[in-house]
Amino acid sequence: MEYDRHVKNHLKRIARQVKGVLNMMEQGENYREIVTQLSAANSALNREIGVMVSTNLEQCARESVKQDGKTENLVKEAIDLLVKSR
């Protein structure tokens, strides 16, 4: 699967955000601010997981429809991945 550059860029941004949280911790910042930033990074990761699963599901469904027309297992797998990621 070819990964979209936007997804890669978002993940790089999230990595910088987590690095910033580590710096905040080293500087003794207030835990409320740290938790807020961690929550934001977590939300961003969850969004990217959703984007990756939905993009892959769409691509696989198109291929499957061309081959045999069956997509039930693909949808189940995608849902399982989303549930597992929570």
N, CA and C of each residue as an Amber inpcrd file, in Angstrom:
protein
   258
   0.8440000  -1.1830000   0.0000000   0.0000000   0.0000000   0.0000000
   0.8840000   1.2400000   0.0000000   0.5690000   2.1610000  -0.8440000
   1.2670000   3.4450000  -0.8930000   0.6050000   4.3810000   0.1180000
   1.4070000   4.9490000   1.0070000   0.8600000   5.8400000   2.0310000
   0.8720000   7.2780000   1.5380000  -0.2110000   7.9510000   1.7810000
  -0.3990000   9.3290000   1.3690000   0.5920000  10.2400000   2.0990000
   1.1550000  11.1840000   1.3800000   2.1350000  12.0950000   1.9990000
   1.5000000  12.9430000   3.0860000   0.1900000  13.2210000   2.9750000
  -0.4900000  14.0030000   4.0060000  -0.5110000  13.2420000   5.3300000
  -0.7410000  11.9410000   5.2470000  -0.7370000  11.1190000   6.4600000
   0.6570000  11.1200000   7.0750000   1.6650000  10.9570000   6.2510000
   3.0440000  10.9810000   6.7510000   3.3540000  12.3170000   7.4150000
   2.9310000  13.4040000   6.7840000   3.1730000  14.7280000   7.3520000
   2.4460000  14.9040000   8.6810000   1.2190000  14.3980000   8.7620000
   0.4750000  14.4890000  10.0240000   1.1850000  13.7120000  11.1250000
   1.6940000  12.5360000  10.7880000   2.4030000  11.7340000  11.7920000
   3.6970000  12.4190000  12.2360000   4.3780000  13.0710000  11.3260000
   5.5720000  13.8260000  11.7000000   5.2070000  14.9680000  12.6490000
   4.0900000  15.6140000  12.3920000   3.6260000  16.6970000  13.2570000
   3.2920000  16.1550000  14.6520000   2.6530000  14.9920000  14.6930000
   2.3160000  14.3700000  15.9760000   3.6010000  14.0110000  16.7330000
   4.5940000  13.5020000  16.0180000   5.8760000  13.1650000  16.6550000
   6.5190000  14.4070000  17.2670000   6.4530000  15.5250000  16.5600000
   6.9940000  16.7790000  17.1040000   6.2080000  17.2130000  18.3320000
   4.8950000  16.9930000  18.2970000   4.0620000  17.3540000  19.4300000
   4.4360000  16.5240000  20.6590000   4.6590000  15.2370000  20.4710000
   5.0510000  14.3690000  21.5850000   6.4280000  14.7830000  22.1140000
   7.3310000  15.1280000  21.2090000   8.6460000  15.6080000  21.6340000
   8.4950000  16.8880000  22.4590000   7.5740000  17.7390000  22.0450000
   7.2970000  18.9590000  22.8140000   6.7670000  18.6450000  24.2000000
   5.9530000  17.6100000  24.3070000   5.4370000  17.1960000  25.6150000
   6.5900000  16.7390000  26.5060000   7.5210000  15.9870000  25.9420000
   8.6800000  15.5620000  26.7220000   9.4730000  16.7660000  27.2290000
   9.6310000  17.7670000  26.3770000  10.3180000  18.9940000  26.7950000
   9.5530000  19.6940000  27.9160000   8.2350000  19.7170000  27.7890000
   7.4120000  20.3230000  28.8390000   7.6310000  19.6000000  30.1640000
   7.7030000  18.2740000  30.1070000   7.9120000  17.4890000  31.3140000
   9.2800000  17.7860000  31.9270000  10.2960000  17.8720000  31.0730000
  11.6470000  18.1600000  31.5550000  11.7430000  19.5430000  32.1870000
  10.9290000  20.4750000  31.7000000  10.9330000  21.8300000  32.2270000
  10.0090000  21.9850000  33.4290000   9.3210000  20.9040000  33.7980000
   8.4640000  20.9340000  34.9760000   7.1600000  21.6830000  34.7660000
   6.6620000  21.6810000  33.5380000   5.3940000  22.3620000  33.2490000
   4.2480000  21.7270000  34.0360000   3.1850000  22.4680000  34.1560000
   1.9920000  22.0200000  34.8540000   1.4330000  20.7750000  34.1920000
   1.0700000  19.7850000  34.9870000   0.5820000  18.5210000  34.4480000
  -0.6890000  18.6910000  33.6290000  -1.4930000  19.6980000  33.9450000
  -2.7310000  19.9250000  33.1780000  -2.4150000  20.2520000  31.7190000
  -1.4020000  21.0730000  31.5250000  -0.9910000  21.4250000  30.1600000
  -0.4220000  20.2050000  29.4360000   0.3230000  19.3940000  30.1570000
   0.9000000  18.1940000  29.5640000  -0.2030000  17.2250000  29.1590000
  -1.1690000  17.0250000  30.0330000  -2.2800000  16.1230000  29.7240000
  -3.0770000  16.6500000  28.5360000  -3.2560000  17.9510000  28.4610000
  -3.9690000  18.5520000  27.3350000  -3.2380000  18.2610000  26.0290000
  -1.9310000  18.4200000  26.0320000  -1.1450000  18.1660000  24.8190000
  -1.1330000  16.6790000  24.4550000  -1.0400000  15.8140000  25.4650000
  -1.0960000  14.3730000  25.2080000  -2.4540000  13.9700000  24.6370000
  -3.4890000  14.5670000  25.1540000  -4.8360000  14.2830000  24.6540000
  -4.9740000  14.7160000  23.2000000  -4.4200000  15.8650000  22.8780000
  -4.4620000  16.3520000  21.4920000  -3.6880000  15.4120000  20.5650000
  -2.5230000  14.9440000  21.0110000  -1.7320000  14.0150000  20.1990000
  -2.4760000  12.6960000  20.0260000  -3.1040000  12.2360000  21.0820000
  -3.8790000  11.0000000  21.0150000  -5.0350000  11.1350000  20.0230000
  -5.7420000  12.2440000  20.0690000  -6.8460000  12.4800000  19.1330000
  -6.3490000  12.5110000  17.6950000  -5.2200000  13.1540000  17.4960000
  -4.6450000  13.2260000  16.1470000  -4.2550000  11.8360000  15.6480000
  -3.6670000  11.0220000  16.5220000  -3.3260000   9.6490000  16.1320000
  -4.5760000   8.8550000  15.7780000  -5.6140000   8.9950000  16.5840000
  -6.8630000   8.2860000  16.3040000  -7.4530000   8.7000000  14.9640000
  -7.3650000   9.9800000  14.6270000  -7.8490000  10.4390000  13.3220000
  -7.0600000   9.7910000  12.2000000  -5.7440000   9.7240000  12.3560000
  -4.9090000   9.1380000  11.3110000  -5.1730000   7.6430000  11.1720000
  -5.4350000   6.9720000  12.2690000  -5.8060000   5.5630000  12.1970000
  -7.0740000   5.4130000  11.3690000  -8.0600000   6.2500000  11.6330000
  -9.3040000   6.2100000  10.8700000  -9.0920000   6.4680000   9.3950000
  -8.2400000   7.4300000   9.0800000  -7.9360000   7.7480000   7.6810000
  -7.2660000   6.5610000   7.0050000  -6.2910000   5.9560000   7.6850000
  -5.5840000   4.8280000   7.0900000  -6.5110000   3.6370000   6.8670000
  -7.3310000   3.3380000   7.8500000  -8.2420000   2.1900000   7.7150000
  -9.2590000   2.4510000   6.6110000  -9.8380000   3.6440000   6.5870000
 -10.8560000   3.9280000   5.5750000 -10.2630000   3.9580000   4.1680000
  -9.0740000   4.5140000   4.0260000  -8.4180000   4.5600000   2.7160000
  -8.1030000   3.1490000   2.2330000  -7.5480000   2.3360000   3.1320000
  -7.2220000   0.9620000   2.7640000  -8.4870000   0.1690000   2.4480000
  -9.5330000   0.3670000   3.2320000 -10.8000000  -0.3310000   2.9930000
 -11.3440000   0.0160000   1.6120000 -11.2920000   1.2800000   1.2770000
 -11.7890000   1.7040000  -0.0380000 -10.9930000   1.0410000  -1.1610000
  -9.6700000   1.0580000  -1.0540000  -8.8240000   0.4580000  -2.0930000
  -9.0640000  -1.0440000  -2.2070000  -9.1220000  -1.7150000  -1.0630000
  -9.3290000  -3.1710000  -1.0740000 -10.7210000  -3.5280000  -1.5890000
 -11.7100000  -2.7230000  -1.2250000 -13.0740000  -2.9950000  -1.6870000
 -13.1620000  -2.8560000  -3.2000000 -12.5260000  -1.8510000  -3.7540000
 -12.5270000  -1.6890000  -5.2130000 -11.9030000  -2.9040000  -5.9010000
 -10.7700000  -3.3610000  -5.3780000 -10.0980000  -4.5230000  -5.9610000
 -10.9550000  -5.7800000  -5.8250000 -11.5660000  -5.9320000  -4.6570000
 -12.3840000  -7.1210000  -4.3960000 -13.6180000  -7.1540000  -5.2890000
 -14.2310000  -6.0100000  -5.4990000 -15.4110000  -5.9410000  -6.3690000
 -15.0300000  -6.3510000  -7.7820000 -13.8640000  -5.9290000  -8.2250000
 -13.4020000  -6.3120000  -9.5580000 -13.1580000  -7.8160000  -9.6570000
 -12.6690000  -8.4110000  -8.5670000 -12.3150000  -9.8380000  -8.5990000
 -13.5170000 -10.7490000  -8.3790000 -14.1580000 -10.6220000  -7.2210000
 -15.2570000 -11.5460000  -6.9190000 -16.5120000 -10.8810000  -6.3640000
 -16.4580000  -9.5890000  -6.1440000 -17.6350000  -8.8550000  -5.6910000
 -17.9380000  -8.9720000  -4.2080000 -17.0950000  -9.6650000  -3.4510000
 -17.3500000  -9.8680000  -2.0280000 -16.5090000  -8.9110000  -1.1870000
 -17.1780000  -8.1910000  -0.3020000 -16.4760000  -7.2290000   0.5430000
 -16.7680000  -7.4190000   2.0370000 -17.5660000  -8.4270000   2.3970000
 -17.9710000  -8.5960000   3.7910000 -16.7780000  -8.7290000   4.7350000
 -15.8160000  -9.5610000   4.3460000 -14.6500000  -9.7690000   5.2040000
 -13.8060000  -8.5090000   5.3380000 -13.7310000  -7.7280000   4.2730000
 -12.9640000  -6.4830000   4.3240000 -13.5450000  -5.5200000   5.3490000
 -14.8510000  -5.3850000   5.3410000 -15.5110000  -4.4720000   6.2780000
 -15.3060000  -4.9620000   7.7040000 -15.4600000  -6.2680000   7.9200000
 -15.2630000  -6.8320000   9.2520000 -13.8400000  -6.5810000   9.7330000
 -12.8550000  -6.8140000   8.8730000 -11.4610000  -6.5780000   9.2390000
 -11.2150000  -5.1110000   9.5870000 -11.7940000  -4.2040000   8.8060000
 -11.6110000  -2.7750000   9.0600000 -12.2280000  -2.4020000  10.4070000
 -13.4000000  -2.8980000  10.6890000 -14.0490000  -2.6090000  11.9700000
 -13.2300000  -3.1850000  13.1240000 -12.7500000  -4.4010000  12.9540000
 -11.9150000  -5.0160000  13.9810000 -10.6610000  -4.1780000  14.2700000
 -10.0410000  -3.6750000  13.2080000  -8.8570000  -2.8180000  13.3990000
  -9.1990000  -1.5380000  14.1650000 -10.3310000  -0.9290000  13.8070000
 -10.7280000   0.2930000  14.5060000 -11.0320000   0.0190000  15.9720000
 -11.7080000  -1.0650000  16.2490000 -12.0440000  -1.4220000  17.6370000
 -10.7540000  -1.7050000  18.4070000  -9.8490000  -2.4350000  17.7990000
  -8.5840000  -2.7770000  18.4370000  -7.7640000  -1.5250000  18.7580000
  -7.8630000  -0.5100000  17.9220000  -7.0460000   0.7030000  18.1010000
  -7.5830000   1.6090000  19.2070000  -8.7510000   1.3280000  19.7060000
  -9.3410000   2.1970000  20.7450000  -8.9650000   1.7630000  22.1020000
